Amino acid sequence: MKSVIQRVSRGSVKIGEDYYREIGTGMVVLLGVHKDDTEADAKKLAEKICNLRIFNDENEKLNLSIQDVHGEMLIISQFTLYGDCKRGNRPSFTDSANAEKGNQLYELFVKECKQILGEERVKTGIFGAMMTVEIINEGPVTIIAHTDYNKTLSEK
């Protein structure tokens, strides 16, 4: 799994005219699922992100987690994070999980975050939908976190 985490003062997602979710202070997580990812990867990354210290303490050091600041989280599925641009000019998405597996692991990641942070503090987009996402980045602080630190490209 791969994620782009942005510390935000505000974030929102809109899908059509009927679906709108927004958060205040917290983080927006763009989440991509790899074709070889497992349930263990989803759980590991959720725990890592929920404990990631990217919020300022009283000394302006990045020393507080989203839990410490009682922040909110907006999770957006983003299969394009595994886009491969090595050949040609059009990205290949063969490393992204198929829709069934991607949705299953995305939902597990969301469930794990809700268990850690509380249901009311986690908002989501809709897996596979075309979304309009607004991110008001604070800092800016943007972190990339993934579960395949020990895997080489040949192992995927």
C-alpha positions as CSV (number, residue, x, y, z in Angstrom):
1,M,0.0,0.0,0.0
2,K,1.1,3.5,-0.7
3,S,-0.2,6.7,0.7
4,V,0.3,10.4,0.4
5,I,-0.5,12.1,3.7
6,Q,-1.1,15.9,3.8
7,R,-1.6,17.8,7.0
8,V,-4.6,20.1,6.5
9,S,-6.5,22.9,8.1
10,R,-9.5,21.7,6.0
11,G,-10.3,19.1,3.4
12,S,-13.4,17.9,1.6
13,V,-14.6,15.5,-1.0
14,K,-17.6,15.9,-3.3
15,I,-19.1,13.3,-5.6
16,G,-21.9,14.6,-7.8
17,E,-24.6,16.6,-6.2
18,D,-25.4,14.1,-3.4
19,Y,-22.2,13.2,-1.6
20,Y,-20.1,15.7,0.4
21,R,-17.8,15.1,3.3
22,E,-15.4,17.6,5.0
23,I,-13.0,17.7,7.8
24,G,-11.3,20.5,9.8
25,T,-7.8,20.2,11.2
26,G,-6.3,16.8,10.5
27,M,-5.0,14.9,7.5
28,V,-6.0,13.9,4.1
29,V,-4.8,10.4,3.1
30,L,-4.6,9.5,-0.6
31,L,-4.5,5.7,-0.5
32,G,-3.3,3.3,-3.3
33,V,-3.6,-0.4,-3.1
34,H,-0.9,-2.6,-4.8
35,K,-1.9,-5.9,-6.5
36,D,0.2,-7.8,-4.0
37,D,-1.0,-6.1,-0.8
38,T,-2.5,-8.1,2.1
39,E,-4.8,-7.4,5.0
40,A,-1.6,-7.2,7.2
41,D,-0.5,-4.3,5.0
42,A,-3.7,-2.4,5.5
43,K,-3.6,-2.8,9.2
44,K,0.1,-1.9,9.4
45,L,-0.3,1.2,7.4
46,A,-3.4,2.4,9.3
47,E,-1.6,2.0,12.6
48,K,1.5,3.8,11.2
49,I,-0.5,6.8,9.9
50,C,-2.7,7.2,13.0
51,N,0.5,7.4,15.1
52,L,2.5,9.5,12.7
53,R,3.8,12.7,14.4
54,I,3.2,15.4,11.8
55,F,1.5,18.1,14.0
56,N,3.4,20.8,15.9
57,D,3.9,20.7,19.6
58,E,4.3,23.9,21.8
59,N,7.9,24.2,20.5
60,E,6.8,24.0,16.8
61,K,8.4,20.6,16.5
62,L,6.6,17.8,14.5
63,N,5.9,15.8,17.7
64,L,2.2,15.2,17.9
65,S,0.0,12.7,16.2
66,I,-3.5,13.1,14.8
67,Q,-4.7,11.5,18.0
68,D,-2.9,14.0,20.2
69,V,-4.5,17.0,18.4
70,H,-7.9,15.3,18.2
71,G,-7.8,15.8,14.4
72,E,-9.9,14.4,11.7
73,M,-9.0,12.2,8.8
74,L,-10.3,12.2,5.2
75,I,-9.4,9.0,3.3
76,I,-9.5,9.0,-0.5
77,S,-8.9,5.9,-2.7
78,Q,-6.2,6.7,-5.3
79,F,-5.3,3.8,-7.6
80,T,-3.2,6.1,-9.7
81,L,-0.5,6.2,-6.9
82,Y,0.8,2.9,-8.5
83,G,0.9,4.5,-12.0
84,D,4.2,3.5,-13.8
85,C,5.6,6.1,-16.2
86,K,8.9,4.4,-17.0
87,R,7.8,3.5,-20.6
88,G,6.1,5.9,-22.9
89,N,4.0,8.9,-21.8
90,R,0.8,7.2,-20.7
91,P,1.0,5.7,-17.2
92,S,0.5,2.0,-16.7
93,F,-1.6,0.8,-13.8
94,T,-0.8,-2.9,-13.9
95,D,0.7,-2.7,-10.3
96,S,-2.6,-1.4,-8.9
97,A,-4.9,-3.9,-7.3
98,N,-8.1,-4.9,-9.2
99,A,-11.3,-3.2,-8.1
100,E,-12.5,-6.0,-5.9
101,K,-9.2,-6.4,-3.9
102,G,-8.6,-2.7,-3.9
103,N,-12.0,-2.0,-2.4
104,Q,-11.7,-4.8,0.2
105,L,-8.3,-3.5,1.5
106,Y,-9.4,0.2,1.3
107,E,-12.4,-0.6,3.4
108,L,-10.2,-2.6,5.9
109,F,-7.8,0.4,6.1
110,V,-10.8,2.7,6.8
111,K,-12.1,0.3,9.4
112,E,-8.8,0.2,11.2
113,C,-8.5,4.0,11.2
114,K,-12.0,4.3,12.7
115,Q,-11.1,1.8,15.4
116,I,-8.1,3.9,16.4
117,L,-9.4,7.4,16.0
118,G,-13.2,6.9,16.4
119,E,-15.9,6.6,13.8
120,E,-16.9,10.2,13.9
121,R,-13.3,11.5,13.2
122,V,-12.8,9.5,9.9
123,K,-14.5,10.5,6.7
124,T,-14.1,9.0,3.2
125,G,-14.7,9.4,-0.4
126,I,-16.3,6.5,-2.4
127,F,-14.0,3.8,-3.7
128,G,-13.6,4.0,-7.5
129,A,-15.8,7.2,-7.9
130,M,-14.8,10.3,-9.8
131,M,-14.3,12.8,-6.9
132,T,-13.6,16.5,-6.5
133,V,-11.1,16.7,-3.6
134,E,-10.2,20.0,-1.9
135,I,-7.1,20.1,0.3
136,I,-6.0,23.1,2.2
137,N,-2.5,21.9,3.1
138,E,-1.0,23.3,6.3
139,G,2.8,23.8,6.5
140,P,2.9,22.4,3.9
141,V,3.5,19.0,5.4
142,T,3.3,16.1,3.0
143,I,4.5,12.6,3.8
144,I,4.6,9.5,1.6
145,A,4.2,6.3,3.6
146,H,4.0,2.8,2.2
147,T,4.2,-0.8,3.4
148,D,6.6,-2.2,0.8
149,Y,9.8,-0.7,2.3
150,N,11.5,-4.1,2.2
151,K,10.3,-5.2,-1.2
152,T,12.2,-4.6,-4.4
153,L,10.6,-4.0,-7.7
154,S,11.5,-7.5,-8.8
155,E,9.5,-9.0,-5.9
156,K,6.3,-7.3,-6.9
